[in-house]
Amino acid sequence: MTLARLAARHGVATEYRPSEGVTVPVPDATVVAVLGALGVDATTPEAVAASLADAERADGERLLPPTLVRRHGEEAVRPPADLPPGTRLRITTEDGAVVTGRNWERLPLGVHTVEAQAPDGRAATATLIVSPARVPGPERRAYGLLVQLYSLLSTRSWGMGDLGDLRELATWAGRTHGAGFIQVNPLHAGVPGAPSDPSPYRPSSRRFPDPVHLRIEEIPEYALVGPEHREELDRILTEAAELRERVLGKGAVIDRDAVWEVKRRALELVVGSVELGPGRRADFHDFLAARGRALEDHATYQALAERHGHHWRGWPAELRTPRAAEAVVRDDPVLAARVDFHCRLAWLTDRQLADAAAAARAAGMEVGIVHDLAVGVHPEGSDAWAQQEAFAAGMSVGAPPDAFNSRGQDWGLPPWRPDALAAAGYAPYRGLLRELLRHAGALRIDHVMGLFRLWWVPEGHEPTEGTYVRYDAEAMLAVLVLEAHRAGALVIGEDLGTVEPGVREELAGRGVFGTSVLWFERDWAGTGRPLPPGDWRADCVATATTHDLPPTAARLSGDHIALRHRLGLLPGDLERERAADAAETTEWLGLFQRSGLLPEGPGDEETEIGAVHRFLLATPARMVGVWLPDAVGDRRPQNLPGTWDEYPNWRLPLADADGRPLTLERLAASRRAHALLRELRTRTKGPDARTAPPGARAD
């Protein structure tokens, strides 16, 4: 019982409920390991008792918690009620104004510093976060496209989709088809070195974008490369064209490492041989000043990883922390030059992200670009090196066993320590959100339930031997709402799978949209049948599928069952799985038909996909997302959970219904894509849809 009390004080669960009426105890060894990762000794009964006594004594002596959270405009914006009488308070707001006393009602939104001095001599300093009550919502209903950017190659791409392609896609979708948003995969910086992990959901840094997404020719200095380097640059361009042709013409998968190799060489030529003009240099210096130490740390990691590999725990001792590495960089001109190079790449990528966002707004998009925040970072990446004190050593984020995965999941991502976040006034989290929201009309948060709790798996343990660790959801949401408000951006939570009771309601109360996927929307509490459109929630992005699920054409045809069977992923008999899948599909198609959304009846795949999206538009969902492969009949999933080398996850280009790679130019001329998007425009914006563009293909 003493261990359970100690665990509860630190938000560590000693049991969990995988389903209604079922309680599973957490092994004591897990609880002890997780507490240890939080700096709490629970290795012996004596240590548990001592740690509990220390915690209780600290509570009694504490004048203020490290972080206070208040909602703006509410009666709750006032000092803590349990302060000793006579305690003097002084608040310094983030803009430098000083407020004394207890009149907090008119405090501005922001992150402020509170200083308290009690009559008995105790003193404390805390961070005060004053946030709006809700995230801003969309002014009107919108539909948009969901795309994995790397998969969308144009005839100008260097072997994978880039930020130039994103700008073109946004302009075309907004101007021609009235789309309100483009949602992309995480564009976070990947772990350097080859072979790299192609998953965008296991990045090196979530704070900074990956320069592999740069459109090299659109860097202003590119045109100024002198004749002495043109021959080498021409060779690089030839290699880039070969990479593109390999994917588009020869059926090869996307090779991110090869793309980065040619782009890196081109960038070294451009950056190394062309001096910035005074205006550009001033802009770069402003960028450096605004990003500060966070960018310097990231660029330092990148430079050190080039020399020593990305496994920073094996670096020389003087390089294993950012502050220690500063002296080494200062004394090494070659290393210092590489740090500057990587700072320059971050700036160039940021500016092309800004261009894409501006293009989306200019095209009339209500929301614009929706960026994606991965749930965590690689343990050997830039963020884990630069913010070691914020991450729980020896722990990995995952998921407990459930109906779909009896062994649970270990995602290999170190979790943030909730105590470290609170002690830092949530500065790491605030900085991360601020960077991601710079050029975002909305932010999608992968596994948004992680704002409330995460499943921690101790190193060397099976995922079944993990436990939940709770975060201060009020503080996490306050920071999120505040930063979204500053950016004027929406927030979308990926809340699929096992969701703790009350979480969806709390998120909705703060204005955070959910994610509703057609095939999962059933009357689970009653008949189990497909949920009629009128019963769907309004504050969500409604879509037919996601990057982790089969495209709609594969779902309707049953191809996804055949694929999983070939890869040994089916949990049961093939024929039984096929029959169950066909029955589910027939059930949905029947609902479409009865609702008047499939008047032609089932049988034609393109018509059925149209009915799927007409159904989504018949729901009250304020945002409707179209998985871009669904617009052209692509059958291949971008990611097949449960596979590694058996399937080319995160490496497939967009393809047509016959599996032929499809460029952005061919997409824009596709009759099939135009027909679907025209109907979406008409049903969301009225009957003023434009006619098909010249040259639309009858594919």
Buried (B, 14 or more C-beta within 10 A) or exposed (E): EEBBEBBEBBBBBBEBBEEEEEEEEBBEEBBBBBBBBBEBBBEEEEBBBBBBEEBEEEEEEEBBBBBBBBBBEEEEBEBBEEBEEEBBBBBBBEEEEEBEEEEBEEBEBBBBBBBBBBEEEBEBBBBBBBBBBBBBBBEEBBBBBBBBBBBBBBEBBBBBBBBBBBBBBBBBBBBBBBBBBBBBBBBBBBBBBEEBBBBBBBBBBBBBBBBBBBBBBBBEBBEEBEEEBEEBBEEBBEBBBBBBEBBBEEEBBBBBEBBBBBBBBBBEBBBEBBEBEEEBEEBBEEBBEEBEEBBBBBBBBBBBBBEEEBEBEEBEEEBBBBEEBBEBBEEBEEBBEBBBBBBBBBBBBBBBBEBBBBBBBBBEBBBBBBBBBBBBBBBBBBBBBBBBEBBBBBBBBBBBBEEEBEEBBBBBBBBBBBBBBBBBBBBBBBBBBBBBBBBBBBBBBBBBBBBBBBBBBBEEBEBBBBBBBBBBBBBBBBBBBBBBBBBEBBBBBBBBEBBBEEBBEBBBEBBBBBBBBBBEBBEEEEEEEBBBBEEBBBBBBBBBBBBBBBBBBBBBBBBBBBBBBEEEBBEEEEEEBBEEBEEBBEEBBEBBBEBEBBEEEBEEBBBBBBBBBBBBBBBBBBBBBBBBBBBBBBBBBBBBEEBEEEBBBBBBBBBBBEEBBBBBBBBBBBEBBBBBBBBBBBBBBEEEBEEBEEEBBEB
